Amino acid sequence: MPLRVKLMNEYTMRWPLWIPDGPAAEGDLPVSDGLAADLKAWARTFNEHFDWQRGWDDSALIPGHALEAQRLRLALAEELGPDYEVVLDLWETPPP
């Protein structure tokens, strides 16, 4: 049975990957340095521009943030391979 890995932002979290027991630590999963940098940049954008009470400080960021999330999910699934199930929880963006 594949290990479920969730790609999801959370306030103050620099590493947006979660495993069934909670947040994954950087280095817990076999992620390349390049993809790790992209994941941290995506989480940084969230942390710098999303407020827990007001939401996004610039709504123009939302489409790019959502597209990058989809790209990251696919790249992560490809790198991790069939032993992992990669899911995306994009709770911070409104439904299309």
C-alpha positions as CSV (number, residue, x, y, z in Angstrom):
1,M,0.0,0.0,0.0
2,P,1.5,3.4,-1.0
3,L,2.4,5.9,1.6
4,R,0.1,8.9,1.3
5,V,1.9,12.3,1.0
6,K,-0.1,15.5,1.2
7,L,1.1,18.7,-0.4
8,M,-0.5,21.4,1.7
9,N,0.4,24.8,3.1
10,E,-0.1,25.6,6.7
11,Y,0.7,28.8,8.6
12,T,4.4,29.3,9.5
13,M,5.3,25.9,7.9
14,R,8.3,26.1,5.6
15,W,8.0,22.5,4.3
16,P,4.6,21.8,2.8
17,L,4.6,18.0,2.9
18,W,2.5,15.9,5.3
19,I,2.5,12.2,6.0
20,P,-0.2,10.3,7.9
21,D,1.4,11.1,11.3
22,G,1.5,14.8,10.6
23,P,4.0,17.2,9.0
24,A,7.0,15.6,7.3
25,A,10.4,16.9,8.1
26,E,12.6,18.0,5.3
27,G,14.7,15.0,4.5
28,D,12.0,12.5,5.5
29,L,11.1,11.8,1.8
30,P,13.4,11.3,-1.2
31,V,13.0,14.7,-2.8
32,S,15.7,16.2,-5.0
33,D,17.3,19.5,-4.1
34,G,15.7,21.3,-7.0
35,L,12.2,20.2,-6.1
36,A,12.8,20.9,-2.4
37,A,13.7,24.5,-3.3
38,D,10.5,24.8,-5.4
39,L,8.4,23.4,-2.6
40,K,9.9,25.8,-0.1
41,A,9.4,28.8,-2.5
42,W,5.7,27.8,-2.9
43,A,5.3,27.6,0.9
44,R,7.1,30.9,1.3
45,T,4.7,32.7,-1.1
46,F,1.8,31.4,1.0
47,N,3.4,32.5,4.3
48,E,4.3,36.0,3.0
49,H,1.0,36.7,1.2
50,F,-1.8,34.8,3.0
51,D,-3.3,36.1,6.3
52,W,-5.4,33.7,8.4
53,Q,-8.1,36.4,8.8
54,R,-8.0,38.3,5.5
55,G,-6.8,35.7,3.0
56,W,-4.5,36.7,0.2
57,D,-3.1,40.2,0.2
58,D,-3.0,40.2,-3.6
59,S,-5.7,38.2,-5.4
60,A,-3.5,38.3,-8.6
61,L,-1.2,35.7,-6.9
62,I,-4.0,33.1,-6.6
63,P,-4.0,31.6,-10.1
64,G,-0.2,31.3,-10.3
65,H,-0.2,29.8,-6.8
66,A,-2.7,27.2,-7.8
67,L,-0.9,26.3,-11.1
68,E,2.3,25.9,-9.2
69,A,0.6,23.6,-6.7
70,Q,-0.5,21.3,-9.6
71,R,3.0,21.3,-11.1
72,L,4.5,20.5,-7.7
73,R,2.1,17.7,-7.1
74,L,2.9,16.1,-10.5
75,A,6.7,16.6,-10.0
76,L,6.5,15.1,-6.5
77,A,4.6,12.1,-7.7
78,E,7.1,11.5,-10.4
79,E,10.1,11.8,-8.1
80,L,8.6,9.7,-5.3
81,G,7.3,7.0,-7.6
82,P,4.7,4.2,-7.1
83,D,5.4,3.6,-3.4
84,Y,3.8,7.0,-2.7
85,E,0.3,8.5,-3.3
86,V,0.7,12.3,-3.7
87,V,-2.5,14.3,-3.0
88,L,-3.0,18.1,-3.0
89,D,-5.0,20.0,-0.5
90,L,-5.2,23.6,-1.8
91,W,-7.5,24.9,0.9
92,E,-6.2,28.4,0.6
93,T,-7.6,29.1,-2.9
94,P,-11.3,29.5,-3.8
95,P,-12.9,26.8,-5.9
96,P,-12.8,27.6,-9.7
